[in-house]
Amino acid sequence: MKLKEGKNRHTYVVEKIEIELDLERRLEALGLTEGSKITVLNNDKKGAMTVRFRGTRFAIGKRIAESILVKEDAA
């Protein structure tokens, strides 16, 4: 599923990032890579969403959130 479809206070595991290479590299530099855990803090489904990964909160736009494929964290 796409990260944008994620529910508030749920943790997911990044499966794939499908976005332009330069933006993908920027996300990797921030620590968002395949296999990393990401928690949705606030998703109003309309625009930007707030997430946490690697212990830091980030606001990401709708286009980026729709480009990140995730699966439910089993833990």
All heavy atoms as a GROMACS GRO file, in nm:
protein
  595
    1MET      N    1   0.084  -0.118   0.000
    1MET     CA    2   0.000   0.000   0.000
    1MET      C    3   0.088   0.124   0.000
    1MET      O    4   0.206   0.117   0.032
    1MET     CB    5  -0.094  -0.002   0.119
    1MET     CG    6  -0.029   0.027   0.253
    1MET     SD    7  -0.149   0.008   0.387
    1MET     CE    8  -0.147   0.170   0.454
    2LYS      N    9   0.030   0.236  -0.035
    2LYS     CA   10   0.103   0.362  -0.037
    2LYS      C   11   0.102   0.422   0.103
    2LYS      O   12   0.004   0.407   0.178
    2LYS     CB   13   0.038   0.458  -0.135
    2LYS     CG   14   0.044   0.409  -0.277
    2LYS     CD   15  -0.025   0.504  -0.371
    2LYS     CE   16  -0.018   0.450  -0.512
    2LYS     NZ   17  -0.086   0.538  -0.606
    3LEU      N   18   0.209   0.490   0.139
    3LEU     CA   19   0.218   0.553   0.270
    3LEU      C   20   0.102   0.649   0.293
    3LEU      O   21   0.051   0.660   0.403
    3LEU     CB   22   0.352   0.625   0.285
    3LEU     CG   23   0.374   0.697   0.418
    3LEU    CD1   24   0.371   0.598   0.534
    3LEU    CD2   25   0.503   0.773   0.416
    4LYS      N   26   0.058   0.718   0.189
    4LYS     CA   27  -0.051   0.815   0.202
    4LYS      C   28  -0.180   0.749   0.253
    4LYS      O   29  -0.263   0.815   0.312
    4LYS     CB   30  -0.077   0.883   0.066
    4LYS     CG   31  -0.173   0.998   0.073
    4LYS     CD   32  -0.120   1.109   0.163
    4LYS     CE   33  -0.224   1.218   0.181
    4LYS     NZ   34  -0.194   1.306   0.292
    5GLU      N   35  -0.193   0.617   0.235
    5GLU     CA   36  -0.311   0.545   0.282
    5GLU      C   37  -0.297   0.501   0.428
    5GLU      O   38  -0.390   0.445   0.485
    5GLU     CB   39  -0.333   0.421   0.194
    5GLU     CG   40  -0.356   0.454   0.048
    5GLU     CD   41  -0.344   0.332  -0.041
    5GLU    OE1   42  -0.326   0.219   0.010
    5GLU    OE2   43  -0.354   0.349  -0.164
    6GLY      N   44  -0.182   0.528   0.489
    6GLY     CA   45  -0.154   0.485   0.626
    6GLY      C   46  -0.243   0.552   0.728
    6GLY      O   47  -0.291   0.663   0.708
    7LYS      N   48  -0.262   0.482   0.839
    7LYS     CA   49  -0.346   0.532   0.949
    7LYS      C   50  -0.260   0.597   1.056
    7LYS      O   51  -0.146   0.557   1.078
    7LYS     CB   52  -0.425   0.416   1.010
    7LYS     CG   53  -0.520   0.352   0.912
    7LYS     CD   54  -0.593   0.237   0.978
    7LYS     CE   55  -0.683   0.167   0.876
    7LYS     NZ   56  -0.748   0.049   0.933
    8ASN      N   57  -0.318   0.695   1.125
    8ASN     CA   58  -0.249   0.763   1.233
    8ASN      C   59  -0.205   0.664   1.341
    8ASN      O   60  -0.278   0.570   1.374
    8ASN     CB   61  -0.338   0.870   1.296
    8ASN     CG   62  -0.363   0.987   1.203
    8ASN    OD1   63  -0.292   1.008   1.106
    8ASN    ND2   64  -0.465   1.064   1.233
    9ARG      N   65  -0.085   0.686   1.394
    9ARG     CA   66  -0.025   0.607   1.502
    9ARG      C   67   0.002   0.462   1.464
    9ARG      O   68   0.014   0.377   1.551
    9ARG     CB   69  -0.111   0.613   1.628
    9ARG     CG   70  -0.124   0.753   1.683
    9ARG     CD   71  -0.191   0.754   1.819
    9ARG     NE   72  -0.235   0.887   1.851
    9ARG     CZ   73  -0.362   0.927   1.842
    9ARG    NH1   74  -0.456   0.843   1.807
    9ARG    NH2   75  -0.393   1.050   1.872
   10HIS      N   76   0.012   0.432   1.337
   10HIS     CA   77   0.050   0.298   1.291
   10HIS      C   78   0.192   0.304   1.236
   10HIS      O   79   0.233   0.403   1.178
   10HIS     CB   80  -0.045   0.248   1.181
   10HIS     CG   81  -0.174   0.197   1.234
   10HIS    ND1   82  -0.277   0.279   1.270
   10HIS    CD2   83  -0.216   0.071   1.259
   10HIS    CE1   84  -0.378   0.206   1.313
   10HIS    NE2   85  -0.343   0.079   1.308
   11THR      N   86   0.265   0.194   1.255
   11THR     CA   87   0.402   0.184   1.207
   11THR      C   88   0.406   0.090   1.088
   11THR      O   89   0.343  -0.015   1.088
   11THR     CB   90   0.496   0.134   1.319
   11THR    OG1   91   0.489   0.226   1.428
   11THR    CG2   92   0.639   0.125   1.270
   12TYR      N   93   0.484   0.130   0.988
   12TYR     CA   94   0.495   0.054   0.863
   12TYR      C   95   0.642   0.032   0.830
   12TYR      O   96   0.729   0.100   0.884
   12TYR     CB   97   0.427   0.130   0.749
   12TYR     CG   98   0.281   0.156   0.775
   12TYR    CD1   99   0.239   0.276   0.832
   12TYR    CD2  100   0.184   0.061   0.744
   12TYR    CE1  101   0.104   0.300   0.857
   12TYR    CE2  102   0.050   0.085   0.770
   12TYR     CZ  103   0.010   0.204   0.826
   12TYR     OH  104  -0.122   0.227   0.853
   13VAL      N  105   0.667  -0.062   0.741
   13VAL     CA  106   0.801  -0.088   0.691
   13VAL      C  107   0.806  -0.048   0.544
   13VAL      O  108   0.718  -0.087   0.466
   13VAL     CB  109   0.838  -0.238   0.707
   13VAL    CG1  110   0.975  -0.266   0.646
   13VAL    CG2  111   0.834  -0.279   0.853
   14VAL      N  112   0.905   0.031   0.507
   14VAL     CA  113   0.919   0.078   0.369
   14VAL      C  114   0.960  -0.040   0.281
   14VAL      O  115   1.061  -0.106   0.307
   14VAL     CB  116   1.022   0.192   0.359
   14VAL    CG1  117   1.043   0.233   0.215
   14VAL    CG2  118   0.978   0.310   0.443
   15GLU      N  119   0.882  -0.067   0.177
   15GLU     CA  120   0.915  -0.172   0.082
   15GLU      C  121   0.988  -0.117  -0.040
   15GLU      O  122   1.081  -0.177  -0.089
   15GLU     CB  123   0.788  -0.244   0.036
   15GLU     CG  124   0.724  -0.330   0.141
   15GLU     CD  125   0.610  -0.411   0.084
   15GLU    OE1  126   0.523  -0.354   0.015
   15GLU    OE2  127   0.609  -0.532   0.111
   16LYS      N  128   0.941  -0.001  -0.088
   16LYS     CA  129   1.000   0.054  -0.210
   16LYS      C  130   0.968   0.203  -0.218
   16LYS      O  131   0.863   0.247  -0.174
   16LYS     CB  132   0.943  -0.018  -0.332
   16LYS     CG  133   1.011   0.013  -0.461
   16LYS     CD  134   0.970  -0.080  -0.571
   16LYS     CE  135   1.053  -0.050  -0.692
   16LYS     NZ  136   1.038  -0.145  -0.797
   17ILE      N  137   1.060   0.278  -0.276
   17ILE     CA  138   1.038   0.421  -0.300
   17ILE      C  139   1.045   0.441  -0.451
   17ILE      O  140   1.147   0.414  -0.513
   17ILE     CB  141   1.145   0.507  -0.229
   17ILE    CG1  142   1.138   0.482  -0.078
   17ILE    CG2  143   1.125   0.654  -0.261
   17ILE    CD1  144   1.248   0.548   0.001
   18GLU      N  145   0.934   0.485  -0.510
   18GLU     CA  146   0.924   0.502  -0.654
   18GLU      C  147   0.908   0.650  -0.688
   18GLU      O  148   0.798   0.700  -0.705
   18GLU     CB  149   0.806   0.423  -0.709
   18GLU     CG  150   0.818   0.274  -0.687
   18GLU     CD  151   0.698   0.196  -0.736
   18GLU    OE1  152   0.588   0.256  -0.747
   18GLU    OE2  153   0.712   0.077  -0.762
   19ILE      N  154   1.021   0.720  -0.693
   19ILE     CA  155   1.020   0.864  -0.719
   19ILE      C  156   1.148   0.900  -0.794
   19ILE      O  157   1.237   0.815  -0.806
   19ILE     CB  158   1.005   0.941  -0.585
   19ILE    CG1  159   0.954   1.082  -0.609
   19ILE    CG2  160   1.132   0.939  -0.504
   19ILE    CD1  161   0.894   1.146  -0.487
   20GLU      N  162   1.159   1.023  -0.843
   20GLU     CA  163   1.278   1.063  -0.917
   20GLU      C  164   1.404   1.034  -0.836
   20GLU      O  165   1.404   1.046  -0.714
   20GLU     CB  166   1.282   1.213  -0.947
   20GLU     CG  167   1.168   1.284  -1.005
   20GLU     CD  168   1.057   1.316  -0.909
   20GLU    OE1  169   1.072   1.401  -0.820
   20GLU    OE2  170   0.952   1.255  -0.925
   21LEU      N  171   1.510   1.002  -0.906
   21LEU     CA  172   1.634   0.958  -0.842
   21LEU      C  173   1.690   1.061  -0.744
   21LEU      O  174   1.732   1.026  -0.634
   21LEU     CB  175   1.738   0.922  -0.948
   21LEU     CG  176   1.865   0.860  -0.896
   21LEU    CD1  177   1.836   0.730  -0.822
   21LEU    CD2  178   1.962   0.836  -1.010
   22ASP      N  179   1.689   1.190  -0.782
   22ASP     CA  180   1.747   1.290  -0.693
   22ASP      C  181   1.668   1.303  -0.562
   22ASP      O  182   1.726   1.318  -0.455
   22ASP     CB  183   1.759   1.426  -0.763
   22ASP     CG  184   1.626   1.480  -0.813
   22ASP    OD1  185   1.535   1.400  -0.838
   22ASP    OD2  186   1.615   1.603  -0.827
   23LEU      N  187   1.536   1.293  -0.570
   23LEU     CA  188   1.453   1.299  -0.450
   23LEU      C  189   1.467   1.172  -0.367
   23LEU      O  190   1.471   1.176  -0.244
   23LEU     CB  191   1.307   1.324  -0.486
   23LEU     CG  192   1.213   1.356  -0.372
   23LEU    CD1  193   1.267   1.466  -0.283
   23LEU    CD2  194   1.078   1.395  -0.427
   24GLU      N  195   1.480   1.059  -0.434
   24GLU     CA  196   1.502   0.933  -0.363
   24GLU      C  197   1.634   0.938  -0.287
   24GLU      O  198   1.642   0.895  -0.172
   24GLU     CB  199   1.504   0.816  -0.461
   24GLU     CG  200   1.521   0.682  -0.394
   24GLU     CD  201   1.518   0.565  -0.491
   24GLU    OE1  202   1.488   0.585  -0.610
   24GLU    OE2  203   1.545   0.453  -0.445
   25ARG      N  204   1.738   0.993  -0.348
   25ARG     CA  205   1.868   1.006  -0.281
   25ARG      C  206   1.858   1.099  -0.160
   25ARG      O  207   1.923   1.077  -0.058
   25ARG     CB  208   1.974   1.059  -0.379
   25ARG     CG  209   2.005   0.964  -0.491
   25ARG     CD  210   2.073   0.838  -0.440
   25ARG     NE  211   2.102   0.747  -0.548
   25ARG     CZ  212   2.053   0.623  -0.557
   25ARG    NH1  213   1.974   0.577  -0.464
   25ARG    NH2  214   2.082   0.546  -0.658
   26ARG      N  215   1.778   1.204  -0.171
   26ARG     CA  216   1.760   1.297  -0.059
   26ARG      C  217   1.691   1.225   0.058
   26ARG      O  218   1.730   1.243   0.173
   26ARG     CB  219   1.678   1.418  -0.104
   26ARG     CG  220   1.648   1.515   0.004
   26ARG     CD  221   1.775   1.585   0.054
   26ARG     NE  222   1.738   1.680   0.157
   26ARG     CZ  223   1.804   1.694   0.271
   26ARG    NH1  224   1.911   1.623   0.296
   26ARG    NH2  225   1.765   1.781   0.360
   27LEU      N  226   1.589   1.146   0.028
   27LEU     CA  227   1.521   1.070   0.134
   27LEU      C  228   1.616   0.969   0.198
   27LEU      O  229   1.614   0.950   0.320
   27LEU     CB  230   1.397   0.999   0.077
   27LEU     CG  231   1.284   1.090   0.032
   27LEU    CD1  232   1.176   1.008  -0.038
   27LEU    CD2  233   1.226   1.167   0.149
   28GLU      N  234   1.700   0.907   0.117
   28GLU     CA  235   1.800   0.813   0.170
   28GLU      C  236   1.898   0.885   0.262
   28GLU      O  237   1.938   0.832   0.365
   28GLU     CB  238   1.875   0.744   0.057
   28GLU     CG  239   1.792   0.640  -0.016
   28GLU     CD  240   1.866   0.579  -0.134
   28GLU    OE1  241   1.981   0.620  -0.162
   28GLU    OE2  242   1.808   0.491  -0.198
   29ALA      N  243   1.936   1.005   0.226
   29ALA     CA  244   2.028   1.084   0.310
   29ALA      C  245   1.965   1.117   0.444
   29ALA      O  246   2.035   1.128   0.546
   29ALA     CB  247   2.069   1.213   0.238
   30LEU      N  248   1.833   1.130   0.447
   30LEU     CA  249   1.762   1.155   0.572
   30LEU      C  250   1.742   1.027   0.653
   30LEU      O  251   1.702   1.032   0.769
   30LEU     CB  252   1.626   1.219   0.544
   30LEU     CG  253   1.630   1.360   0.485
   30LEU    CD1  254   1.491   1.402   0.441
   30LEU    CD2  255   1.687   1.458   0.586
   31GLY      N  256   1.767   0.913   0.591
   31GLY     CA  257   1.754   0.785   0.662
   31GLY      C  258   1.634   0.703   0.622
   31GLY      O  259   1.607   0.599   0.681
   32LEU      N  260   1.559   0.748   0.522
   32LEU     CA  261   1.442   0.673   0.477
   32LEU      C  262   1.484   0.582   0.363
   32LEU      O  263   1.499   0.625   0.249
   32LEU     CB  264   1.331   0.767   0.432
   32LEU     CG  265   1.198   0.699   0.400
   32LEU    CD1  266   1.141   0.631   0.523
   32LEU    CD2  267   1.098   0.799   0.346
   33THR      N  268   1.506   0.455   0.395
   33THR     CA  269   1.549   0.357   0.298
   33THR      C  270   1.457   0.237   0.303
   33THR      O  271   1.375   0.223   0.395
   33THR     CB  272   1.693   0.311   0.329
   33THR    OG1  273   1.696   0.256   0.461
   33THR    CG2  274   1.792   0.425   0.319
   34GLU      N  275   1.470   0.148   0.206
   34GLU     CA  276   1.391   0.026   0.205
   34GLU      C  277   1.422  -0.054   0.331
   34GLU      O  278   1.538  -0.067   0.370
   34GLU     CB  279   1.421  -0.057   0.081
   34GLU     CG  280   1.371   0.009  -0.047
   34GLU     CD  281   1.403  -0.073  -0.171
   34GLU    OE1  282   1.439  -0.190  -0.159
   34GLU    OE2  283   1.392  -0.015  -0.281
   35GLY      N  284   1.319  -0.103   0.397
   35GLY     CA  285   1.335  -0.181   0.519
   35GLY      C  286   1.328  -0.098   0.646
   35GLY      O  287   1.317  -0.154   0.755
   36SER      N  288   1.332   0.035   0.635
   36SER     CA  289   1.325   0.117   0.756
   36SER      C  290   1.180   0.131   0.801
   36SER      O  291   1.086   0.122   0.722
   36SER     CB  292   1.389   0.254   0.734
   36SER     OG  293   1.327   0.324   0.629
   37LYS      N  294   1.163   0.153   0.931
   37LYS     CA  295   1.029   0.168   0.988
   37LYS      C  296   0.990   0.315   0.987
   37LYS      O  297   1.073   0.404   1.010
   37LYS     CB  298   1.026   0.115   1.131
   37LYS     CG  299   1.045  -0.034   1.137
   37LYS     CD  300   1.031  -0.086   1.278
   37LYS     CE  301   1.050  -0.238   1.278
   37LYS     NZ  302   1.030  -0.295   1.410
   38ILE      N  303   0.862   0.338   0.960
   38ILE     CA  304   0.809   0.475   0.955
   38ILE      C  305   0.673   0.476   1.024
   38ILE      O  306   0.591   0.387   1.002
   38ILE     CB  307   0.800   0.525   0.808
   38ILE    CG1  308   0.758   0.671   0.802
   38ILE    CG2  309   0.710   0.438   0.725
   38ILE    CD1  310   0.778   0.735   0.666
   39THR      N  311   0.654   0.571   1.113
   39THR     CA  312   0.529   0.583   1.189
   39THR      C  313   0.452   0.705   1.141
   39THR      O  314   0.508   0.814   1.132
   39THR     CB  315   0.558   0.596   1.340
   39THR    OG1  316   0.633   0.483   1.383
   39THR    CG2  317   0.429   0.604   1.420
   40VAL      N  318   0.325   0.686   1.111
   40VAL     CA  319   0.239   0.797   1.070
   40VAL      C  320   0.190   0.868   1.195
   40VAL      O  321   0.126   0.807   1.281
   40VAL     CB  322   0.119   0.746   0.986
   40VAL    CG1  323   0.026   0.862   0.952
   40VAL    CG2  324   0.168   0.677   0.860
   41LEU      N  325   0.223   0.995   1.209
   41LEU     CA  326   0.179   1.074   1.324
   41LEU      C  327   0.049   1.148   1.296
   41LEU      O  328  -0.038   1.156   1.382
   41LEU     CB  329   0.288   1.173   1.366
   41LEU     CG  330   0.424   1.111   1.402
   41LEU    CD1  331   0.525   1.221   1.431
   41LEU    CD2  332   0.409   1.018   1.520
   42ASN      N  333   0.038   1.203   1.174
   42ASN     CA  334  -0.083   1.276   1.138
   42ASN      C  335  -0.105   1.265   0.988
   42ASN      O  336  -0.021   1.306   0.910
   42ASN     CB  337  -0.072   1.422   1.179
   42ASN     CG  338  -0.200   1.499   1.153
   42ASN    OD1  339  -0.305   1.441   1.133
   42ASN    ND2  340  -0.190   1.630   1.153
   43ASN      N  341  -0.217   1.207   0.951
   43ASN     CA  342  -0.252   1.194   0.810
   43ASN      C  343  -0.397   1.237   0.794
   43ASN      O  344  -0.489   1.164   0.829
   43ASN     CB  345  -0.234   1.049   0.764
   43ASN     CG  346  -0.264   1.031   0.616
   43ASN    OD1  347  -0.286   1.128   0.545
   43ASN    ND2  348  -0.265   0.908   0.571
   44ASP      N  349  -0.415   1.357   0.741
   44ASP     CA  350  -0.552   1.406   0.722
   44ASP      C  351  -0.608   1.368   0.585
   44ASP      O  352  -0.718   1.406   0.550
   44ASP     CB  353  -0.560   1.556   0.744
   44ASP     CG  354  -0.479   1.636   0.643
   44ASP    OD1  355  -0.426   1.576   0.548
   44ASP    OD2  356  -0.471   1.759   0.659
   45LYS      N  357  -0.530   1.294   0.506
   45LYS     CA  358  -0.568   1.243   0.374
   45LYS      C  359  -0.582   1.350   0.266
   45LYS      O  360  -0.611   1.320   0.153
   45LYS     CB  361  -0.700   1.163   0.381
   45LYS     CG  362  -0.703   1.055   0.484
   45LYS     CD  363  -0.648   0.927   0.433
   45LYS     CE  364  -0.681   0.815   0.531
   45LYS     NZ  365  -0.573   0.734   0.568
   46LYS      N  366  -0.564   1.479   0.300
   46LYS     CA  367  -0.584   1.585   0.201
   46LYS      C  368  -0.454   1.639   0.145
   46LYS      O  369  -0.444   1.669   0.027
   46LYS     CB  370  -0.663   1.699   0.264
   46LYS     CG  371  -0.802   1.660   0.303
   46LYS     CD  372  -0.872   1.773   0.373
   46LYS     CE  373  -1.006   1.725   0.426
   46LYS     NZ  374  -1.066   1.820   0.517
   47GLY      N  375  -0.354   1.654   0.229
   47GLY     CA  376  -0.229   1.716   0.184
   47GLY      C  377  -0.110   1.652   0.249
   47GLY      O  378  -0.096   1.530   0.250
   48ALA      N  379  -0.026   1.736   0.308
   48ALA     CA  380   0.096   1.687   0.373
   48ALA      C  381   0.062   1.601   0.494
   48ALA      O  382  -0.046   1.613   0.552
   48ALA     CB  383   0.182   1.805   0.416
   49MET      N  384   0.155   1.515   0.528
   49MET     CA  385   0.137   1.430   0.646
   49MET      C  386   0.263   1.438   0.731
   49MET      O  387   0.370   1.470   0.681
   49MET     CB  388   0.104   1.286   0.606
   49MET     CG  389   0.211   1.215   0.529
   49MET     SD  390   0.159   1.053   0.462
   49MET     CE  391   0.110   0.964   0.605
   50THR      N  392   0.247   1.410   0.860
   50THR     CA  393   0.360   1.411   0.952
   50THR      C  394   0.395   1.267   0.985
   50THR      O  395   0.307   1.188   1.019
   50THR     CB  396   0.324   1.487   1.081
   50THR    OG1  397   0.273   1.615   1.046
   50THR    CG2  398   0.446   1.504   1.170
   51VAL      N  399   0.523   1.233   0.973
   51VAL     CA  400   0.569   1.098   1.000
   51VAL      C  401   0.694   1.104   1.088
   51VAL      O  402   0.755   1.209   1.105
   51VAL     CB  403   0.603   1.022   0.869
   51VAL    CG1  404   0.480   1.005   0.783
   51VAL    CG2  405   0.713   1.092   0.792
   52ARG      N  406   0.730   0.989   1.145
   52ARG     CA  407   0.852   0.978   1.223
   52ARG      C  408   0.931   0.859   1.173
   52ARG      O  409   0.876   0.750   1.159
   52ARG     CB  410   0.823   0.961   1.371
   52ARG     CG  411   0.951   0.936   1.452
   52ARG     CD  412   0.925   0.928   1.599
   52ARG     NE  413   0.881   1.062   1.640
   52ARG     CZ  414   0.801   1.084   1.743
   52ARG    NH1  415   0.758   0.988   1.817
   52ARG    NH2  416   0.764   1.207   1.772
   53PHE      N  417   1.057   0.881   1.145
   53PHE     CA  418   1.149   0.771   1.117
   53PHE      C  419   1.287   0.811   1.166
   53PHE      O  420   1.321   0.928   1.171
   53PHE     CB  421   1.149   0.731   0.968
   53PHE     CG  422   1.181   0.840   0.870
   53PHE    CD1  423   1.312   0.863   0.832
   53PHE    CD2  424   1.080   0.919   0.816
   53PHE    CE1  425   1.342   0.963   0.740
   53PHE    CE2  426   1.109   1.019   0.725
   53PHE     CZ  427   1.241   1.040   0.687
   54ARG      N  428   1.363   0.714   1.209
   54ARG     CA  429   1.497   0.735   1.266
   54ARG      C  430   1.494   0.835   1.381
   54ARG      O  431   1.585   0.913   1.401
   54ARG     CB  432   1.595   0.782   1.160
   54ARG     CG  433   1.606   0.693   1.040
   54ARG     CD  434   1.702   0.581   1.064
   54ARG     NE  435   1.723   0.511   0.938
   54ARG     CZ  436   1.742   0.381   0.931
   54ARG    NH1  437   1.745   0.309   1.040
   54ARG    NH2  438   1.760   0.324   0.815
   55GLY      N  439   1.381   0.838   1.457
   55GLY     CA  440   1.370   0.923   1.575
   55GLY      C  441   1.342   1.070   1.548
   55GLY      O  442   1.343   1.151   1.640
   56THR      N  443   1.314   1.106   1.423
   56THR     CA  444   1.290   1.246   1.388
   56THR      C  445   1.155   1.261   1.318
   56THR      O  446   1.115   1.176   1.240
   56THR     CB  447   1.402   1.297   1.294
   56THR    OG1  448   1.527   1.273   1.357
   56THR    CG2  449   1.388   1.445   1.264
   57ARG      N  450   1.087   1.370   1.349
   57ARG     CA  451   0.958   1.399   1.284
   57ARG      C  452   0.981   1.474   1.154
   57ARG      O  453   1.065   1.564   1.147
   57ARG     CB  454   0.871   1.486   1.375
   57ARG     CG  455   0.824   1.414   1.497
   57ARG     CD  456   0.761   1.510   1.596
   57ARG     NE  457   0.665   1.597   1.531
   57ARG     CZ  458   0.544   1.622   1.578
   57ARG    NH1  459   0.506   1.570   1.691
   57ARG    NH2  460   0.463   1.703   1.514
   58PHE      N  461   0.904   1.436   1.051
   58PHE     CA  462   0.913   1.501   0.920
   58PHE      C  463   0.772   1.527   0.868
   58PHE      O  464   0.681   1.448   0.893
   58PHE     CB  465   0.984   1.411   0.818
   58PHE     CG  466   1.129   1.388   0.846
   58PHE    CD1  467   1.170   1.279   0.920
   58PHE    CD2  468   1.225   1.476   0.797
   58PHE    CE1  469   1.304   1.258   0.946
   58PHE    CE2  470   1.360   1.454   0.823
   58PHE     CZ  471   1.399   1.346   0.898
   59ALA      N  472   0.757   1.636   0.795
   59ALA     CA  473   0.636   1.661   0.718
   59ALA      C  474   0.670   1.629   0.573
   59ALA      O  475   0.769   1.679   0.520
   59ALA     CB  476   0.591   1.805   0.733
   60ILE      N  477   0.590   1.542   0.513
   60ILE     CA  478   0.615   1.509   0.372
   60ILE      C  479   0.488   1.536   0.293
   60ILE      O  480   0.377   1.520   0.343
   60ILE     CB  481   0.663   1.364   0.354
   60ILE    CG1  482   0.563   1.264   0.408
   60ILE    CG2  483   0.797   1.342   0.420
   60ILE    CD1  484   0.601   1.120   0.379
   61GLY      N  485   0.507   1.578   0.171
   61GLY     CA  486   0.396   1.613   0.085
   61GLY      C  487   0.322   1.492   0.031
   61GLY      O  488   0.371   1.378   0.036
   62LYS      N  489   0.206   1.518  -0.021
   62LYS     CA  490   0.120   1.413  -0.076
   62LYS      C  491   0.188   1.335  -0.187
   62LYS      O  492   0.182   1.213  -0.191
   62LYS     CB  493  -0.010   1.478  -0.126
   62LYS     CG  494  -0.110   1.382  -0.182
   62LYS     CD  495  -0.236   1.455  -0.227
   62LYS     CE  496  -0.336   1.359  -0.284
   62LYS     NZ  497  -0.457   1.428  -0.329
   63ARG      N  498   0.256   1.405  -0.278
   63ARG     CA  499   0.321   1.337  -0.391
   63ARG      C  500   0.428   1.241  -0.343
   63ARG      O  501   0.439   1.128  -0.393
   63ARG     CB  502   0.381   1.440  -0.486
   63ARG     CG  503   0.442   1.380  -0.611
   63ARG     CD  504   0.491   1.488  -0.706
   63ARG     NE  505   0.607   1.556  -0.656
   63ARG     CZ  506   0.732   1.518  -0.681
   63ARG    NH1  507   0.756   1.412  -0.755
   63ARG    NH2  508   0.833   1.586  -0.633
   64ILE      N  509   0.507   1.282  -0.245
   64ILE     CA  510   0.611   1.194  -0.192
   64ILE      C  511   0.546   1.076  -0.118
   64ILE      O  512   0.587   0.962  -0.135
   64ILE     CB  513   0.707   1.271  -0.099
   64ILE    CG1  514   0.784   1.375  -0.180
   64ILE    CG2  515   0.802   1.176  -0.028
   64ILE    CD1  516   0.868   1.469  -0.097
   65ALA      N  517   0.445   1.104  -0.038
   65ALA     CA  518   0.378   0.997   0.039
   65ALA      C  519   0.313   0.894  -0.053
   65ALA      O  520   0.305   0.776  -0.018
   65ALA     CB  521   0.273   1.058   0.132
   66GLU      N  522   0.270   0.936  -0.170
   66GLU     CA  523   0.210   0.841  -0.264
   66GLU      C  524   0.317   0.761  -0.339
   66GLU      O  525   0.286   0.661  -0.402
   66GLU     CB  526   0.120   0.915  -0.363
   66GLU     CG  527  -0.007   0.965  -0.298
   66GLU     CD  528  -0.096   1.044  -0.393
   66GLU    OE1  529  -0.048   1.090  -0.497
   66GLU    OE2  530  -0.214   1.059  -0.360
   67SER      N  531   0.443   0.804  -0.329
   67SER     CA  532   0.552   0.735  -0.398
   67SER      C  533   0.623   0.632  -0.310
   67SER      O  534   0.711   0.562  -0.356
   67SER     CB  535   0.655   0.837  -0.446
   67SER     OG  536   0.595   0.929  -0.534
   68ILE      N  537   0.586   0.626  -0.182
   68ILE     CA  538   0.650   0.535  -0.088
   68ILE      C  539   0.556   0.417  -0.062
   68ILE      O  540   0.444   0.436  -0.012
   68ILE     CB  541   0.684   0.606   0.043
   68ILE    CG1  542   0.780   0.722   0.017
   68ILE    CG2  543   0.744   0.508   0.144
   68ILE    CD1  544   0.804   0.812   0.136
   69LEU      N  545   0.600   0.298  -0.099
   69LEU     CA  546   0.521   0.179  -0.077
   69LEU      C  547   0.562   0.115   0.056
   69LEU      O  548   0.681   0.098   0.084
   69LEU     CB  549   0.540   0.078  -0.191
   69LEU     CG  550   0.504   0.130  -0.330
   69LEU    CD1  551   0.538   0.026  -0.435
   69LEU    CD2  552   0.359   0.169  -0.337
   70VAL      N  553   0.462   0.081   0.138
   70VAL     CA  554   0.487   0.027   0.271
   70VAL      C  555   0.403  -0.097   0.296
   70VAL      O  556   0.307  -0.124   0.225
   70VAL     CB  557   0.457   0.132   0.381
   70VAL    CG1  558   0.549   0.252   0.370
   70VAL    CG2  559   0.312   0.177   0.377
   71LYS      N  560   0.439  -0.170   0.402
   71LYS     CA  561   0.358  -0.280   0.450
   71LYS      C  562   0.346  -0.265   0.601
   71LYS      O  563   0.430  -0.201   0.666
   71LYS     CB  564   0.417  -0.415   0.413
   71LYS     CG  565   0.551  -0.444   0.477
   71LYS     CD  566   0.602  -0.580   0.435
   71LYS     CE  567   0.741  -0.604   0.495
   71LYS     NZ  568   0.797  -0.732   0.455
   72GLU      N  569   0.242  -0.322   0.658
   72GLU     CA  570   0.218  -0.316   0.802
   72GLU      C  571   0.335  -0.380   0.876
   72GLU      O  572   0.385  -0.484   0.837
   72GLU     CB  573   0.089  -0.388   0.836
   72GLU     CG  574   0.037  -0.363   0.975
   72GLU     CD  575  -0.046  -0.236   0.986
   72GLU    OE1  576  -0.116  -0.201   0.890
   72GLU    OE2  577  -0.041  -0.174   1.092
   73ASP      N  578   0.379  -0.316   0.985
   73ASP     CA  579   0.488  -0.370   1.065
   73ASP      C  580   0.434  -0.486   1.149
   73ASP      O  581   0.334  -0.472   1.219
   73ASP     CB  582   0.546  -0.261   1.156
   73ASP     CG  583   0.668  -0.307   1.233
   73ASP    OD1  584   0.732  -0.404   1.189
   73ASP    OD2  585   0.699  -0.245   1.336
   74ALA      N  586   0.500  -0.600   1.142
   74ALA     CA  587   0.453  -0.720   1.211
   74ALA      C  588   0.478  -0.714   1.362
   74ALA      O  589   0.414  -0.786   1.437
   74ALA     CB  590   0.521  -0.843   1.152
   75ALA      N  591   0.571  -0.631   1.407
   75ALA     CA  592   0.608  -0.627   1.549
   75ALA      C  593   0.507  -0.556   1.635
   75ALA      O  594   0.425  -0.485   1.604
   75ALA     CB  595   0.743  -0.562   1.566
   0.00000   0.00000   0.00000
